[in-house]
Amino acid sequence: MSKTVKALLSVCALAAAASGVHAQEQVVNLYSARHYSTDEALYTGFTKATGIKINRVDADDAGILARLKAEGSASPADVILLVDAARLYKGEVDGLFQPIKSKVLNDAIPANLRSNPVADGGIAWYGLSTRARVIVYNKVKVQKADVDTYEELGDPKNKGKLCIRSGSHPYNLSLFGAVTEHVGEQKAEAWLKGMVANLARPPKGGDTDQIKAVAAGECDIAVTNSYYLARLMRSTKPEDVAVVNKVGVVFPNQESWGTHLNIAGGAVAKHSKNQANAIKFLEYLASPEAQNYFANGNNEWPAAKGVALDNPALKAMTDGKPFKSETIPISAVGANVTKVQQMLDRVGFQ
């Protein structure tokens, strides 16, 4: 055998060996709308526990869904993480997810925080953490009893007092979709019209901006996701401490259907090439270890059953007591979004 042939055979053998090592590398390709630095601990923990490497692409919910549609069957995505129930529902309806069967996930995540099962029992998406849509108010100017329900946001007694972000933002669309599910379309539209009449200024900014606007006297009541308030409560910056000292917080509708919860959740992409690894990752995110990262790292409530909470801000927000949350299926909230958008247009809610 000539030296040239031997050299070629040697190169081929090395290439084959390298290919074999590459083929054995375990990966999961993640498209994530979660932009929280504390989530890095989640990904590190998963890789350490399983040896599965995470390749991550970051975008917002809408961008991820658009990308999945554009990529089609060529998409490398395995797991999709989104931060809104309505967007998870839309991904399911658009056929972008692959329903899965997992006893671990079904045992951990309550039925109302996941999609409805398909014909063979598969679940298209699971809620993995929750965030309450709460009301903050000026403790000097407003009585708590005047803002302890969502309905009162549209009551004439609160005329000129309300700050809120855009009605078309996913967090508000989901809240409005939930209220629609509870009271029906006619009453929900009248409520939205009342909220427009009660605005202290046109909707603008994010949830933190609404809290600060109340503290600054720009308005007297506002709506926010709970974790934005918790961030301010855990801050040591003097300006944040001053804001927190001026506002109170209400978990609405404790005497009726309970406070609205939105979710951050996950799904397996329809064209996942690493389905087993994708399911392992979602199961890991439902584990007590990961659920505590959600709670302590980003001030979200765990979605999994029986997970102990040890977050000082979340405890302070509720005086250390459990609060009543709504139990309607989160999928029904997503299904109402189109109706809500039409109502917003009719009442002039920006």
C-alpha positions as CSV (number, residue, x, y, z in Angstrom):
1,M,0.0,0.0,0.0
2,S,1.5,3.4,-1.0
3,K,2.2,6.1,1.5
4,T,-0.4,8.3,-0.3
5,V,-3.2,5.7,0.1
6,K,-2.2,5.2,3.7
7,A,-2.4,8.9,4.4
8,L,-5.8,9.1,2.7
9,L,-7.1,6.2,4.8
10,S,-5.8,7.8,8.0
11,V,-7.5,11.1,7.2
12,C,-10.8,9.3,6.4
13,A,-10.5,7.4,9.7
14,L,-10.1,10.6,11.7
15,A,-13.0,12.3,9.9
16,A,-15.2,9.3,10.7
17,A,-14.2,9.3,14.3
18,A,-14.8,13.1,14.5
19,S,-18.2,12.6,12.9
20,G,-19.1,9.9,15.4
21,V,-18.2,12.2,18.3
22,H,-20.3,15.0,16.8
23,A,-23.2,12.7,16.3
24,Q,-23.1,11.7,20.0
25,E,-23.1,15.3,21.3
26,Q,-26.5,15.8,22.9
27,V,-28.1,19.2,22.2
28,V,-31.4,21.0,22.5
29,N,-32.0,24.1,20.4
30,L,-34.0,26.7,22.3
31,Y,-36.0,29.6,20.9
32,S,-36.7,31.8,24.0
33,A,-38.7,35.0,24.6
34,R,-37.4,35.0,28.2
35,H,-34.8,37.7,28.5
36,Y,-33.9,37.3,32.2
37,S,-30.3,37.0,33.1
38,T,-31.2,34.8,36.1
39,D,-32.4,32.1,33.6
40,E,-28.7,31.4,32.8
41,A,-28.7,29.3,36.0
42,L,-31.5,27.2,34.7
43,Y,-29.6,26.4,31.5
44,T,-26.4,25.7,33.3
45,G,-28.2,23.4,35.8
46,F,-29.9,21.4,33.0
47,T,-26.6,20.9,31.1
48,K,-24.8,19.9,34.3
49,A,-27.6,17.4,35.2
50,T,-28.0,15.8,31.8
51,G,-24.9,16.6,29.7
52,I,-27.3,18.1,27.1
53,K,-26.0,21.4,25.6
54,I,-28.4,24.2,25.0
55,N,-28.1,26.4,21.9
56,R,-30.3,29.5,22.4
57,V,-31.9,32.0,20.1
58,D,-33.5,35.0,21.8
59,A,-36.4,37.0,20.3
60,D,-39.8,38.3,21.5
61,D,-42.9,36.1,21.3
62,A,-44.2,37.5,18.0
63,G,-40.7,37.2,16.4
64,I,-40.3,33.6,17.5
65,L,-43.7,32.6,16.0
66,A,-42.9,34.4,12.8
67,R,-39.5,32.7,12.6
68,L,-41.0,29.3,13.1
69,K,-43.5,29.9,10.3
70,A,-40.8,31.1,8.0
71,E,-38.4,28.3,8.7
72,G,-41.0,25.6,8.3
73,S,-39.7,22.0,8.3
74,A,-36.1,23.3,8.1
75,S,-36.4,24.9,11.5
76,P,-33.7,23.7,14.0
77,A,-35.8,24.6,17.0
78,D,-36.6,22.0,19.6
79,V,-38.1,23.9,22.5
80,I,-40.1,27.2,22.4
81,L,-40.4,29.4,25.5
82,L,-42.9,32.2,25.4
83,V,-44.1,34.6,28.0
84,D,-47.8,35.0,27.4
85,A,-50.8,32.6,27.3
86,A,-52.3,34.1,24.2
87,R,-49.1,33.7,22.2
88,L,-48.8,30.1,23.3
89,Y,-52.4,29.5,22.2
90,K,-51.6,31.2,18.8
91,G,-48.6,29.0,18.3
92,E,-50.7,25.9,19.0
93,V,-53.5,27.0,16.6
94,D,-51.0,27.8,13.9
95,G,-49.6,24.3,14.1
96,L,-46.2,25.3,15.2
97,F,-46.0,23.0,18.2
98,Q,-45.7,19.2,18.6
99,P,-48.1,17.8,21.2
100,I,-46.2,15.5,23.6
101,K,-47.0,13.0,26.3
102,S,-45.2,13.4,29.6
103,K,-46.4,11.9,32.9
104,V,-43.8,14.1,34.7
105,L,-45.3,17.3,33.2
106,N,-48.9,16.2,33.6
107,D,-48.3,15.4,37.3
108,A,-46.5,18.7,38.0
109,I,-48.5,21.3,36.0
110,P,-52.2,21.9,36.8
111,A,-54.6,21.2,34.0
112,N,-55.8,24.8,33.7
113,L,-52.2,26.0,33.1
114,R,-51.6,23.9,30.0
115,S,-53.2,23.4,26.6
116,N,-56.3,21.2,26.1
117,P,-55.2,17.7,25.1
118,V,-55.4,16.6,21.5
119,A,-57.2,13.4,20.4
120,D,-54.4,11.1,21.5
121,G,-53.9,12.9,24.8
122,G,-50.9,14.9,23.8
123,I,-50.4,18.4,25.2
124,A,-49.2,21.2,22.9
125,W,-47.8,23.5,25.7
126,Y,-47.3,23.8,29.4
127,G,-47.3,26.8,31.7
128,L,-44.0,26.8,33.7
129,S,-44.3,29.9,35.8
130,T,-47.1,32.4,36.6
131,R,-47.4,36.1,37.1
132,A,-50.4,37.8,38.7
133,R,-51.9,40.9,37.0
134,V,-52.3,43.2,40.1
135,I,-53.5,46.7,40.8
136,V,-51.3,49.3,42.5
137,Y,-52.7,52.4,44.0
138,N,-51.6,55.6,45.8
139,K,-51.9,54.8,49.5
140,V,-52.7,58.5,50.4
141,K,-55.4,59.2,47.8
142,V,-57.1,55.9,47.2
143,Q,-59.0,53.5,49.4
144,K,-58.1,49.9,48.8
145,A,-61.7,49.0,48.8
146,D,-62.2,51.1,45.7
147,V,-59.8,49.1,43.6
148,D,-60.1,45.5,44.9
149,T,-61.7,44.2,41.7
150,Y,-60.9,44.5,38.0
151,E,-64.4,45.7,37.4
152,E,-63.7,48.9,39.4
153,L,-61.0,49.9,36.9
154,G,-64.0,50.9,34.7
155,D,-66.2,52.4,37.4
156,P,-67.0,56.1,37.1
157,K,-65.7,56.6,40.7
158,N,-62.2,56.1,39.4
159,K,-62.5,58.7,36.5
160,G,-59.2,60.3,35.6
161,K,-57.2,58.0,37.9
162,L,-56.0,55.1,35.8
163,C,-52.6,54.5,34.2
164,I,-52.1,51.4,32.0
165,R,-49.9,50.3,29.2
166,S,-51.2,49.8,25.7
167,G,-54.4,47.7,25.5
168,S,-53.0,45.7,22.7
169,H,-50.0,44.5,24.7
170,P,-50.1,40.8,25.3
171,Y,-50.3,41.1,29.1
172,N,-53.4,43.3,28.8
173,L,-54.9,41.2,26.0
174,S,-54.7,38.2,28.3
175,L,-56.2,40.0,31.2
176,F,-59.0,41.3,29.0
177,G,-59.5,37.9,27.6
178,A,-59.9,36.5,31.1
179,V,-62.4,39.1,32.1
180,T,-64.4,38.3,28.9
181,E,-64.4,34.7,29.8
182,H,-65.8,35.5,33.3
183,V,-68.5,38.2,32.4
184,G,-69.2,37.7,28.7
185,E,-68.5,39.9,25.7
186,Q,-71.2,42.6,26.3
187,K,-70.2,43.4,29.9
188,A,-66.5,43.1,29.0
189,E,-66.8,45.7,26.2
190,A,-68.7,48.1,28.6
191,W,-65.9,47.6,31.1
192,L,-63.2,48.4,28.6
193,K,-65.2,51.6,27.6
194,G,-65.3,52.6,31.2
195,M,-61.5,52.1,31.5
196,V,-60.9,54.4,28.6
197,A,-63.1,57.0,30.3
198,N,-61.1,56.7,33.5
199,L,-57.6,57.1,31.9
200,A,-55.4,59.8,33.5
201,R,-53.3,59.9,30.3
202,P,-53.1,57.9,27.1
203,P,-51.6,54.4,27.5
204,K,-47.9,54.3,27.2
205,G,-44.7,52.7,28.7
206,G,-44.3,49.4,30.4
207,D,-45.5,48.0,33.7
208,T,-42.7,49.6,35.8
209,D,-43.6,52.9,34.2
210,Q,-47.2,52.6,35.5
211,I,-46.0,51.9,39.0
212,K,-43.7,54.9,39.0
213,A,-46.5,57.1,37.6
214,V,-48.6,56.3,40.6
215,A,-45.8,57.1,42.9
216,A,-45.1,60.4,41.1
217,G,-48.8,61.5,41.3
218,E,-49.4,61.3,37.5
219,C,-52.2,58.9,38.2
220,D,-53.7,57.2,41.3
221,I,-54.2,53.5,40.2
222,A,-52.4,51.3,37.7
223,V,-52.2,47.7,36.4
224,T,-49.0,45.7,36.5
225,N,-47.6,42.2,36.4
226,S,-46.6,41.3,40.0
227,Y,-42.9,40.6,39.2
228,Y,-42.3,44.2,38.1
229,L,-43.4,45.4,41.5
230,A,-41.4,42.6,43.2
231,R,-38.2,43.9,41.4
232,L,-38.8,47.3,42.8
233,M,-39.4,45.9,46.3
234,R,-36.1,44.0,46.2
235,S,-34.1,46.9,44.9
236,T,-31.9,48.9,47.3
237,K,-31.8,52.0,45.1
238,P,-33.2,54.9,47.1
239,E,-35.5,56.0,44.2
240,D,-37.0,52.5,44.0
241,V,-37.5,52.3,47.8
242,A,-39.3,55.7,47.6
243,V,-41.7,54.4,44.9
244,V,-42.5,51.2,46.9
245,N,-43.2,53.2,50.0
246,K,-45.9,55.3,48.2
247,V,-47.9,52.5,46.6
248,G,-50.1,49.8,47.8
249,V,-51.0,46.6,45.9
250,V,-54.2,44.7,45.5
251,F,-54.7,41.1,44.3
252,P,-58.1,41.7,42.7
253,N,-61.3,39.7,42.9
254,Q,-60.5,37.7,46.0
255,E,-64.2,37.6,46.8
256,S,-65.2,36.4,43.3
257,W,-63.3,34.5,40.6
258,G,-59.8,35.4,41.8
259,T,-56.8,37.3,40.4
260,H,-55.8,36.8,36.8
261,L,-52.7,34.8,36.2
262,N,-50.7,34.9,33.0
263,I,-48.0,32.3,32.3
264,A,-44.6,31.8,30.8
265,G,-44.6,28.4,29.2
266,G,-42.9,26.0,26.9
267,A,-43.6,23.7,24.0
268,V,-41.8,21.3,21.7
269,A,-41.4,22.7,18.2
270,K,-43.3,20.9,15.5
271,H,-40.2,19.9,13.5
272,S,-37.9,19.2,16.5
273,K,-35.0,16.9,15.6
274,N,-34.2,16.3,19.2
275,Q,-37.6,15.5,20.7
276,A,-36.4,13.4,23.6
277,N,-34.0,16.1,24.7
278,A,-36.7,18.7,24.3
279,I,-39.1,16.8,26.6
280,K,-36.3,16.3,29.1
281,F,-35.7,20.1,29.2
282,L,-39.4,20.9,29.7
283,E,-39.5,18.3,32.5
284,Y,-36.5,19.9,34.1
285,L,-38.1,23.3,34.0
286,A,-41.1,21.8,36.0
287,S,-38.7,20.4,38.7
288,P,-38.6,22.0,42.2
289,E,-35.0,23.2,41.5
290,A,-36.0,25.1,38.3
291,Q,-39.3,26.3,39.7
292,N,-37.3,28.0,42.6
293,Y,-35.1,29.7,40.0
294,F,-38.2,31.2,38.4
295,A,-39.5,32.3,41.9
296,N,-36.2,33.7,43.3
297,G,-34.5,34.8,40.1
298,N,-37.4,36.6,38.3
299,N,-40.0,36.9,41.0
300,E,-42.5,34.6,39.3
301,W,-44.8,32.2,41.1
302,P,-44.1,28.5,40.4
303,A,-46.6,26.8,38.2
304,A,-45.8,23.3,39.4
305,K,-47.8,21.9,42.3
306,G,-46.3,21.7,45.8
307,V,-43.3,23.9,45.3
308,A,-42.4,25.9,48.4
309,L,-41.9,29.6,47.8
310,D,-39.1,31.5,49.5
311,N,-39.1,35.0,47.9
312,P,-39.3,37.9,50.4
313,A,-40.9,40.3,48.0
314,L,-43.6,37.9,46.9
315,K,-44.3,37.0,50.5
316,A,-44.5,40.7,51.5
317,M,-46.9,41.4,48.6
318,T,-49.4,38.9,50.0
319,D,-48.6,39.3,53.8
320,G,-47.2,35.7,53.6
321,K,-50.7,34.3,52.8
322,P,-51.9,32.5,49.7
323,F,-54.1,34.4,47.4
324,K,-57.1,33.2,45.3
325,S,-56.3,32.9,41.6
326,E,-58.7,32.3,38.8
327,T,-59.0,28.7,37.7
328,I,-60.4,29.2,34.1
329,P,-58.4,27.3,31.5
330,I,-55.6,29.6,30.3
331,S,-56.3,28.3,26.8
332,A,-59.7,29.9,26.9
333,V,-58.0,33.2,27.6
334,G,-56.0,32.9,24.5
335,A,-59.0,32.0,22.5
336,N,-60.7,35.3,23.4
337,V,-57.9,37.5,22.2
338,T,-59.4,38.2,18.7
339,K,-62.7,39.2,20.2
340,V,-60.9,41.5,22.7
341,Q,-58.9,43.2,19.9
342,Q,-62.1,44.0,18.1
343,M,-63.7,45.4,21.3
344,L,-60.6,47.6,21.9
345,D,-61.0,49.1,18.4
346,R,-64.7,49.8,19.0
347,V,-64.1,51.6,22.3
348,G,-61.0,53.4,21.3
349,F,-58.6,51.7,23.7
350,Q,-55.1,52.4,22.3
